[in-house]
Amino acid sequence: MNYKESKAEDNVSTVMQFVLLGFSDLPQQQGLLFVLFSIIYTIILTGNSLIIVITRLDIALQKPMYFFLANFSLLEICYVSVILPRMLVNIWTQDRIISVLDCAIQMCFVLMLGAAECFLLAVMAYDRYVAICNPLHYPLVMNQKMCTLLAVGSWTGGIPLQIGQTCLIFSLHFCNCNQINHFFCDIHPILKLACGDTLVHEVLVYVAGMLFGAVPFVLILASYSKIISTILRLPTARGRAKVFSTCSSHLLVVVLFFGSATITYLSPKSDHSAGMDKLLSLFYTIVTPMFNPMIYSFRNKDVIAALRKLLLKK
């Protein structure tokens, strides 16, 4: 494909736009992919919007747990909407060109929203820890002000560093090739196109991955170690099952999201194959957000009751 380039002072050709290859290696399946991803996007929007609506309208769901769940659903909608609409346009038009500026903006939002998701999952784990391990103090600790601060902190905590990281990566020169073997502008595929030494940038990617991924994950593990310890001390099996059911959905989402994202961002660069990167990215950017509403709905009696009330309401 053609791409624009400008001559720098050192006579190196600098890429002015990229080509998102996406799934162009499957030319016969483009129509099928468009229909499949359109259905998935519709499911994500519908399912997560329903979660937001019922947590706002149903009095029984006016609790911190569901306040954070609504934030999480909104975050999933934003996260997927940064990626899927452009991917659908690329598949439909077969015009896969994206300017360097648009690519930088997309990557920046993916990183910021990804960091927000990690923080919010950690906050949700902390909420379950307080509810189960310190139930008498729960209304005092998780009051409306604290919930709002935790939610705002989760949404905004990663913004300054992720903007800085995006600026550093796009300050590099991109030469010789402008084809990104991915379906969105992600860090590792873009770094592969940079000319010159990228060691410092790769180290910063790992540092950011540890800060926004590993640290929240350790906090989640700490919360769940306390939760499990408390559950095991309950006298009856029925009581243990009932308490665990309040956090099992969140734990399943944590495993799905952090499992695939950790392999993508914290594995050595030599282990990154384009096909595996795309598969794992599909999992944590599209598949997991699609299943999240189902996981929370099917495993939570309060959510199921609220959904029935909303759907059967005349």
C-alpha positions as CSV (number, residue, x, y, z in Angstrom):
1,M,0.0,0.0,0.0
2,N,1.1,3.6,-0.5
3,Y,2.0,5.8,2.3
4,K,3.2,9.4,2.7
5,E,6.7,10.1,3.9
6,S,8.8,13.2,4.6
7,K,12.5,13.7,4.4
8,A,14.2,14.4,7.7
9,E,17.5,16.3,7.9
10,D,19.4,13.0,8.1
11,N,17.8,11.8,4.8
12,V,15.8,9.1,6.7
13,S,12.3,8.5,5.4
14,T,9.8,9.3,8.2
15,V,6.4,7.6,8.1
16,M,3.5,10.1,8.1
17,Q,0.7,7.5,8.2
18,F,0.3,3.9,9.1
19,V,-1.6,1.0,7.7
20,L,-3.5,-1.2,10.3
21,L,-3.3,-4.7,8.7
22,G,-5.8,-6.1,11.1
23,F,-7.2,-9.3,9.6
24,S,-6.3,-8.5,6.0
25,D,-4.6,-12.0,5.9
26,L,-8.1,-13.4,5.8
27,P,-9.5,-11.9,2.6
28,Q,-12.3,-14.4,2.1
29,Q,-13.7,-13.8,5.6
30,Q,-13.9,-10.0,5.6
31,G,-17.7,-10.0,5.3
32,L,-18.0,-12.7,8.1
33,L,-15.7,-10.7,10.3
34,F,-17.7,-7.5,9.8
35,V,-20.9,-9.2,10.8
36,L,-19.3,-11.0,13.7
37,F,-17.7,-7.9,15.2
38,S,-20.8,-5.9,14.6
39,I,-22.8,-8.4,16.6
40,I,-20.2,-8.4,19.4
41,Y,-20.2,-4.6,19.5
42,T,-24.0,-4.5,19.8
43,I,-23.9,-7.1,22.6
44,I,-21.3,-5.1,24.5
45,L,-23.2,-1.9,24.2
46,T,-26.5,-3.5,25.1
47,G,-25.3,-5.6,27.9
48,N,-23.2,-3.0,29.6
49,S,-25.8,-0.3,29.1
50,L,-28.4,-2.5,30.8
51,I,-26.1,-2.9,33.8
52,I,-25.7,0.9,34.0
53,V,-29.5,1.5,33.8
54,I,-30.6,-1.1,36.3
55,T,-28.0,0.0,38.9
56,R,-29.3,3.5,38.6
57,L,-33.0,2.7,38.6
58,D,-33.3,-0.2,41.1
59,I,-33.3,0.8,44.8
60,A,-32.0,-2.7,45.8
61,L,-28.8,-2.0,43.7
62,Q,-28.0,1.4,45.4
63,K,-24.9,0.0,47.0
64,P,-21.2,0.6,46.6
65,M,-20.7,-2.8,44.9
66,Y,-23.1,-1.9,42.1
67,F,-21.9,1.7,41.9
68,F,-18.5,0.4,40.9
69,L,-20.1,-2.2,38.6
70,A,-21.8,0.6,36.7
71,N,-18.5,2.5,36.4
72,F,-16.9,-0.7,35.2
73,S,-19.6,-1.2,32.5
74,L,-19.2,2.4,31.4
75,L,-15.5,1.9,31.2
76,E,-15.9,-1.2,29.1
77,I,-18.2,0.7,26.6
78,C,-15.6,3.5,26.3
79,Y,-12.7,1.0,26.0
80,V,-14.3,-1.0,23.2
81,S,-15.5,2.1,21.4
82,V,-12.0,3.3,21.0
83,I,-11.1,0.2,19.0
84,L,-14.1,-1.6,17.4
85,P,-15.8,1.2,15.4
86,R,-12.5,2.0,13.5
87,M,-11.9,-1.7,13.0
88,L,-15.4,-2.1,11.6
89,V,-14.8,0.8,9.2
90,N,-11.5,-0.6,8.1
91,I,-13.1,-4.0,7.4
92,W,-16.0,-2.5,5.5
93,T,-14.1,0.0,3.4
94,Q,-10.8,-2.0,3.2
95,D,-9.1,1.4,3.7
96,R,-6.8,0.6,6.6
97,I,-4.8,3.9,6.6
98,I,-4.6,5.8,9.9
99,S,-2.6,9.0,10.4
100,V,0.2,9.1,13.0
101,L,-1.8,11.6,15.0
102,D,-4.9,9.4,15.0
103,C,-2.8,6.4,15.9
104,A,-1.2,8.2,18.8
105,I,-4.7,9.3,20.1
106,Q,-6.1,5.8,19.8
107,M,-3.1,4.3,21.6
108,C,-3.3,7.0,24.3
109,F,-6.9,6.3,25.1
110,V,-6.4,2.5,25.0
111,L,-3.6,2.9,27.6
112,M,-5.5,5.3,29.8
113,L,-8.7,3.2,29.8
114,G,-6.7,0.1,30.3
115,A,-5.0,1.6,33.4
116,A,-8.4,2.7,34.6
117,E,-9.7,-0.8,34.3
118,C,-6.9,-2.2,36.3
119,F,-7.4,0.4,39.1
120,L,-11.2,-0.1,39.1
121,L,-10.8,-3.9,39.4
122,A,-8.5,-3.3,42.4
123,V,-11.1,-0.9,43.9
124,M,-13.9,-3.5,43.4
125,A,-11.7,-6.1,45.2
126,Y,-11.2,-3.7,48.1
127,D,-14.9,-3.1,48.3
128,R,-15.5,-6.9,48.6
129,Y,-12.7,-7.1,51.2
130,V,-14.3,-4.4,53.4
131,A,-17.8,-5.9,53.0
132,I,-16.8,-9.4,53.9
133,C,-13.9,-8.9,56.4
134,N,-15.2,-5.8,58.1
135,P,-19.0,-5.8,57.6
136,L,-19.7,-3.6,60.6
137,H,-17.4,-0.8,59.3
138,Y,-18.5,-1.2,55.7
139,P,-21.2,1.6,55.7
140,L,-18.7,4.0,57.3
141,V,-15.7,3.1,55.2
142,M,-17.4,2.8,51.8
143,N,-19.6,5.9,52.1
144,Q,-20.7,8.0,49.1
145,K,-17.7,10.3,49.3
146,M,-15.2,7.5,49.5
147,C,-16.8,5.6,46.6
148,T,-16.8,8.8,44.4
149,L,-13.1,9.4,45.2
150,L,-12.1,5.9,44.4
151,A,-14.1,5.9,41.2
152,V,-12.6,9.3,40.1
153,G,-9.1,8.1,41.1
154,S,-9.5,5.0,39.0
155,W,-10.6,6.9,35.9
156,T,-8.0,9.6,36.1
157,G,-5.0,7.9,37.9
158,G,-3.3,6.7,34.8
159,I,-3.9,9.8,32.5
160,P,-0.6,11.8,33.1
161,L,1.8,8.9,32.8
162,Q,0.0,7.3,29.8
163,I,0.0,10.6,28.0
164,G,3.7,11.0,28.7
165,Q,4.4,7.4,27.5
166,T,2.4,8.0,24.3
167,C,4.4,11.2,23.6
168,L,7.7,9.4,24.1
169,I,6.8,6.6,21.8
170,F,5.6,8.9,19.0
171,S,8.7,11.1,19.4
172,L,10.5,8.2,17.7
173,H,11.2,8.0,14.0
174,F,9.3,5.4,12.1
175,C,11.0,4.3,8.9
176,N,11.2,1.7,6.2
177,C,7.8,0.2,7.0
178,N,4.5,1.7,8.0
179,Q,2.4,-1.5,8.3
180,I,1.1,-2.2,11.8
181,N,0.4,-6.0,12.1
182,H,-2.5,-5.4,14.5
183,F,-6.1,-4.3,14.5
184,F,-5.4,-1.2,16.6
185,C,-2.5,1.0,17.5
186,D,-0.8,-1.0,20.3
187,I,2.6,-0.4,21.9
188,H,4.6,-3.4,20.8
189,P,3.6,-3.5,17.1
190,I,4.4,0.2,16.9
191,L,7.8,-0.1,18.6
192,K,8.7,-2.7,16.0
193,L,8.4,-0.1,13.3
194,A,10.7,2.4,15.1
195,C,14.2,2.9,13.8
196,G,17.1,3.3,16.2
197,D,17.4,2.0,19.7
198,T,14.1,1.5,21.5
199,L,15.5,0.0,24.7
200,V,14.6,2.9,26.9
201,H,11.1,2.9,25.6
202,E,10.7,-0.8,26.1
203,V,11.9,-0.5,29.7
204,L,9.4,2.3,30.2
205,V,6.6,0.0,28.8
206,Y,7.5,-2.7,31.4
207,V,7.7,-0.1,34.2
208,A,4.2,1.2,33.2
209,G,3.0,-2.4,33.0
210,M,4.2,-3.1,36.5
211,L,2.7,0.1,37.9
212,F,-0.7,-0.1,36.2
213,G,-1.0,-3.9,35.9
214,A,1.1,-5.7,38.5
215,V,0.5,-3.4,41.4
216,P,-3.3,-3.5,41.2
217,F,-3.1,-7.2,40.7
218,V,-1.1,-7.7,43.9
219,L,-3.6,-5.5,45.7
220,I,-6.4,-7.7,44.3
221,L,-4.5,-10.9,45.5
222,A,-4.0,-9.4,48.9
223,S,-7.7,-8.5,49.2
224,Y,-8.8,-12.0,48.1
225,S,-6.4,-13.8,50.4
226,K,-8.1,-12.0,53.3
227,I,-11.5,-12.7,51.8
228,I,-10.8,-16.4,51.4
229,S,-9.4,-16.6,54.9
230,T,-12.5,-15.0,56.3
231,I,-14.8,-17.3,54.2
232,L,-13.0,-20.4,55.4
233,R,-13.7,-19.5,59.0
234,L,-17.4,-19.4,58.5
235,P,-19.2,-22.3,60.3
236,T,-21.4,-23.6,57.6
237,A,-20.8,-24.6,53.9
238,R,-24.0,-22.8,52.9
239,G,-22.7,-19.6,54.5
240,R,-19.4,-19.9,52.8
241,A,-21.0,-20.4,49.4
242,K,-23.4,-17.4,49.9
243,V,-20.5,-15.1,50.8
244,F,-18.2,-16.3,48.1
245,S,-21.0,-15.8,45.5
246,T,-20.9,-12.0,46.1
247,C,-17.3,-11.9,44.8
248,S,-16.9,-14.9,42.5
249,S,-18.1,-12.8,39.4
250,H,-15.4,-10.2,40.0
251,L,-12.7,-12.8,40.6
252,L,-13.6,-14.5,37.2
253,V,-13.4,-11.1,35.4
254,V,-10.0,-10.4,37.1
255,V,-8.6,-13.7,35.9
256,L,-9.8,-13.2,32.3
257,F,-8.6,-9.6,32.0
258,F,-5.3,-9.8,33.8
259,G,-4.4,-13.2,32.4
260,S,-4.4,-12.1,28.8
261,A,-3.2,-8.5,29.3
262,T,-0.2,-9.6,31.5
263,I,1.0,-12.0,28.8
264,T,0.7,-9.2,26.2
265,Y,2.4,-6.4,28.0
266,L,4.8,-8.1,30.4
267,S,6.2,-11.0,28.4
268,P,9.7,-10.6,26.7
269,K,9.7,-8.8,23.3
270,S,11.2,-11.9,21.7
271,D,8.1,-13.9,22.6
272,H,5.8,-11.5,20.8
273,S,4.4,-13.1,17.6
274,A,1.9,-11.0,15.6
275,G,-0.7,-13.7,15.6
276,M,-0.5,-14.4,19.4
277,D,-0.6,-10.6,20.1
278,K,-3.8,-10.2,18.1
279,L,-5.4,-13.2,19.7
280,L,-4.6,-12.1,23.2
281,S,-5.6,-8.5,22.4
282,L,-8.9,-9.7,21.0
283,F,-9.5,-11.5,24.3
284,Y,-9.0,-8.6,26.7
285,T,-10.3,-5.8,24.5
286,I,-13.4,-7.4,23.0
287,V,-14.2,-10.9,24.2
288,T,-14.0,-10.1,28.0
289,P,-16.1,-6.9,27.7
290,M,-18.7,-9.0,25.9
291,F,-18.9,-11.6,28.6
292,N,-18.7,-9.3,31.6
293,P,-22.4,-8.4,31.7
294,M,-23.3,-12.1,31.4
295,I,-20.9,-13.1,34.1
296,Y,-22.2,-10.4,36.5
297,S,-25.9,-11.1,35.6
298,F,-25.9,-14.9,35.7
299,R,-24.0,-15.1,38.9
300,N,-25.7,-12.4,40.9
301,K,-29.3,-12.8,42.1
302,D,-29.8,-9.1,42.7
303,V,-28.9,-8.2,39.2
304,I,-31.1,-11.0,37.8
305,A,-34.0,-9.7,39.9
306,A,-33.5,-6.1,38.7
307,L,-33.2,-7.2,35.1
308,R,-36.5,-9.1,35.3
309,K,-38.2,-6.2,37.0
310,L,-37.0,-3.8,34.2
311,L,-37.9,-6.1,31.3
312,L,-41.3,-7.1,32.7
313,K,-42.2,-3.5,33.6
314,K,-45.2,-2.3,31.7
